[in-house]
Amino acid sequence: MDDNLHSPQRRLIELRIEHADLDELIDRNALDRGSDELTLRRLKKRRLLLRDEIARLEAELEPPEPA
């Protein structure tokens, strides 16, 4: 059971959820005229890091098919 909590598949799901949450937060902040530009940039940077981590995990879990 404990192995399931730390599996790469579970981590991938958690990263995708966090990425989706950041998408929503960034969209809301972008619509708010009084939003802090620095905060918005930091959120976008975090979202990009998450996207890279998701891509890395997906590549690990789904090895390339032979040619």
Contact map, one row per residue, 1 for C-alpha under 8 A:
1111100000000000000000000000000000000000000000000000000000000000000
1111110000000000000000000000000000000000000000000000000000000000000
1111111000000000000000000000000000000000000000000000000000000000000
1111111001000000000000000000000000000000000000000000000000000000000
1111111001000000000000000000000000000000000000000000000000000000000
0111111101100000000000000000000000000000000000000000000000000000000
0011111111100000000000000000000000000000000000000000000000000000000
0000011111110000000000000000000000000000000000000000000010001000000
0000001111111000000000000000000000000000000000000000000000001000000
0001111111111100000000000000000000000000000000000000000000000000000
0000011111111110000000000000000000000000000000000000000000000000000
0000000111111111000000000000000000000000000000000000010011000000000
0000000011111111100000000000000000000000000000000000000000000000000
0000000001111111110000000000000000000000000000000000000000000000000
0000000000111111111000000000000000000000000000000100110000000000000
0000000000011111111100000000000000000000000000000100010000000000000
0000000000001111111110000000000000000000000000000000000000000000000
0000000000000111111111000000000000000000000000000100000000000000000
0000000000000011111111100000000000000000000000100110000000000000000
0000000000000001111111110000000000000000000000000000000000000000000
0000000000000000111111111000000000000000000000000000000000000000000
0000000000000000011111111100000000000000001100100000000000000000000
0000000000000000001111111110000000000000000000100000000000000000000
0000000000000000000111111111000000000000000000000000000000000000000
0000000000000000000011111111100000000000000000000000000000000000000
0000000000000000000001111111110000000001001100000000000000000000000
0000000000000000000000111111111000000000000000000000000000000000000
0000000000000000000000011111111100000000000000000000000000000000000
0000000000000000000000001111111110100001000000000000000000000000000
0000000000000000000000000111111110100001000000000000000000000000000
0000000000000000000000000011111110000000000000000000000000000000000
0000000000000000000000000001111111100000000000000000000000000000000
0000000000000000000000000000111111100000000000000000000000000000000
0000000000000000000000000000000111110000000000000000000000000000000
0000000000000000000000000000110111111011000000000000000000000000000
0000000000000000000000000000000001111111000000000000000000000000000
0000000000000000000000000000000000111111100000000000000000000000000
0000000000000000000000000000000000011111110000000000000000000000000
0000000000000000000000000000000000111111111000000000000000000000000
0000000000000000000000000100110000111111111100000000000000000000000
0000000000000000000000000000000000001111111110000000000000000000000
0000000000000000000000000000000000000111111111000000000000000000000
0000000000000000000001000100000000000011111111100000000000000000000
0000000000000000000001000100000000000001111111110000000000000000000
0000000000000000000000000000000000000000111111111000000000000000000
0000000000000000000000000000000000000000011111111100000000000000000
0000000000000000001001100000000000000000001111111110000000000000000
0000000000000000000000000000000000000000000111111111000000000000000
0000000000000000000000000000000000000000000011111111100000000000000
0000000000000011011000000000000000000000000001111111110000000000000
0000000000000000001000000000000000000000000000111111111000000000000
0000000000000000000000000000000000000000000000011111111100000000000
0000000000000010000000000000000000000000000000001111111110000000000
0000000000010011000000000000000000000000000000000111111111000000000
0000000000000000000000000000000000000000000000000011111111100000000
0000000000000000000000000000000000000000000000000001111111110000000
0000000100010000000000000000000000000000000000000000111111111000000
0000000000010000000000000000000000000000000000000000011111111100000
0000000000000000000000000000000000000000000000000000001111111111000
0000000000000000000000000000000000000000000000000000000111111110000
0000000110000000000000000000000000000000000000000000000011111110000
0000000000000000000000000000000000000000000000000000000001111111000
0000000000000000000000000000000000000000000000000000000000111111100
0000000000000000000000000000000000000000000000000000000000100111110
0000000000000000000000000000000000000000000000000000000000000011111
0000000000000000000000000000000000000000000000000000000000000001111
0000000000000000000000000000000000000000000000000000000000000000111
